[in-house]
């Protein structure tokens, strides 16, 4: 991702100190160049000022968040007006894949929060994102959710 953001800086967070350590080792060169920074933090309490980011991505993570609505509200806070949140996952509630059926059956055991496409849309809208788009790949069971923080004018 840092290679795509040649004029900016990429920040990564994870609540696991082990994953943060691994990510720092994998990105040591970019960290030394000042183009990447990786912090241990929770989506529920992001260590950034409001209106900081042009884009926030959550890849294969949101179903583990302890409080999905709170996490979306916190991301909304750190996004600049008219900027974008993208949430991507290889599983969602109602996906017609073998893995999805197995996981849905044992969700309490796995501690996951799986949402249907409609539930994803409702959660984005409830968090005040606009232009919400939900795209699924039924064959693979993938989901991509995109929403924008409204511009200052439209708020």
C-alpha positions in Angstrom: 0.0 0.0 0.0 2.9 2.4 0.7 4.0 2.0 -2.9 0.6 3.3 -4.0 0.8 6.3 -1.6 4.0 7.8 -3.0 3.1 11.3 -2.0 1.6 10.4 1.4 2.1 8.3 4.4 0.5 5.0 5.3 -0.5 4.2 8.9 -1.3 0.7 10.1 -2.8 -0.3 13.4 -3.5 -3.6 15.1 -4.6 -4.4 18.6 -2.1 -7.3 18.8 1.5 -6.5 19.8 2.6 -9.6 18.0 1.1 -8.5 14.7 2.4 -5.0 15.1 5.9 -6.4 15.7 5.7 -8.6 12.5 4.3 -5.7 10.5 7.1 -3.4 11.6 9.7 -6.0 10.6 8.1 -6.5 7.2 8.0 -2.7 6.6 11.3 -1.7 8.2 12.6 0.1 5.1 9.4 2.1 4.6 9.3 2.9 8.3 12.9 4.1 8.2 12.0 6.3 5.1 9.1 7.8 7.1 6.4 6.6 4.6 4.9 4.0 7.0 4.0 4.1 10.6 2.6 1.1 12.5 0.9 1.4 15.9 -0.7 -0.9 18.4 -4.2 0.4 18.9 -7.9 -0.5 18.7 -10.3 0.7 16.1 -12.5 1.8 19.1 -9.9 4.4 20.1 -7.8 5.5 17.2 -4.7 7.4 18.2 -5.2 10.1 15.5 -6.7 13.6 15.4 -10.1 14.1 13.7 -10.1 14.8 10.0 -6.7 13.3 9.4 -7.1 10.6 6.6 -8.0 10.7 2.9 -8.8 6.9 3.0 -9.2 4.3 5.6 -9.2 0.6 4.8 -10.2 -2.4 6.9 -9.2 -5.6 5.3 -10.3 -8.9 6.9 -10.7 -7.1 10.3 -14.1 -5.7 10.9 -15.7 -8.9 11.9 -13.4 -9.1 14.9 -14.1 -5.6 16.2 -15.6 -5.7 19.6 -18.2 -3.0 18.7 -18.8 -2.5 15.0 -20.9 0.7 15.2 -18.4 2.3 17.6 -15.5 1.3 15.2 -17.3 2.9 12.3 -18.0 6.1 14.2 -14.3 6.3 15.2 -13.2 5.9 11.6 -15.7 8.5 10.6 -14.1 10.9 13.1 -10.5 10.5 11.7 -11.6 10.7 8.0 -11.4 14.1 6.3 -14.7 15.4 4.8 -15.5 13.9 1.4 -13.0 11.0 2.0 -13.5 7.3 1.9 -13.8 4.1 4.0 -13.3 0.8 2.3 -14.1 -2.5 4.2 -13.2 -5.7 2.5 -13.7 -9.3 3.7 -13.7 -12.8 2.3 -16.8 -13.8 4.3 -20.1 -12.3 5.1 -23.4 -13.6 6.6 -25.4 -15.3 4.0 -22.5 -16.0 1.6 -23.1 -19.3 -0.2 -19.7 -20.8 0.3 -18.6 -23.8 2.3 -16.4 -21.7 4.6 -19.2 -19.2 5.3 -21.7 -22.0 6.2 -19.2 -23.5 8.6 -18.3 -20.3 10.3 -21.9 -19.1 10.5 -22.9 -22.3 12.3 -20.2 -21.6 15.0 -20.1 -17.8 15.1 -20.3 -17.7 19.0 -17.3 -20.1 19.2 -15.2 -18.0 16.8 -16.2 -14.7 18.4 -16.9 -13.1 15.0 -19.5 -10.5 14.0 -20.7 -11.5 10.6 -23.1 -9.2 8.8 -25.2 -9.6 5.7 -24.8 -7.1 2.8 -28.0 -5.3 4.0 -26.7 -5.1 7.6 -23.3 -3.7 6.3 -25.2 -1.0 4.4 -27.4 -0.1 7.4 -24.4 0.1 9.6 -22.5 2.5 7.2 -25.6 4.7 6.9 -26.2 4.7 10.7 -22.6 5.9 11.1 -23.4 8.8 8.7 -21.5 7.6 5.6 -23.0 8.6 2.3 -22.8 7.1 -1.2 -22.7 3.7 0.4 -21.9 0.9 -2.1 -21.9 -2.8 -1.2 -20.4 -5.2 -3.7 -20.4 -9.0 -3.2 -18.8 -11.8 -5.2 -21.3 -14.5 -4.5 -19.2 -17.3 -6.0 -16.2 -16.5 -3.7 -18.2 -15.1 -0.7 -16.4 -11.8 -0.8 -17.8 -8.4 0.2 -16.5 -4.9 -0.3 -18.3 -1.9 1.4 -17.5 1.7 0.5 -18.8 4.9 2.1 -17.8 8.5 2.1 -17.8 11.0 4.9 -19.9 13.9 3.7 -18.2 17.1 2.6 -18.6 20.0 4.9 -21.1 21.6 2.5 -23.5 18.7 2.5 -23.4 18.1 6.2 
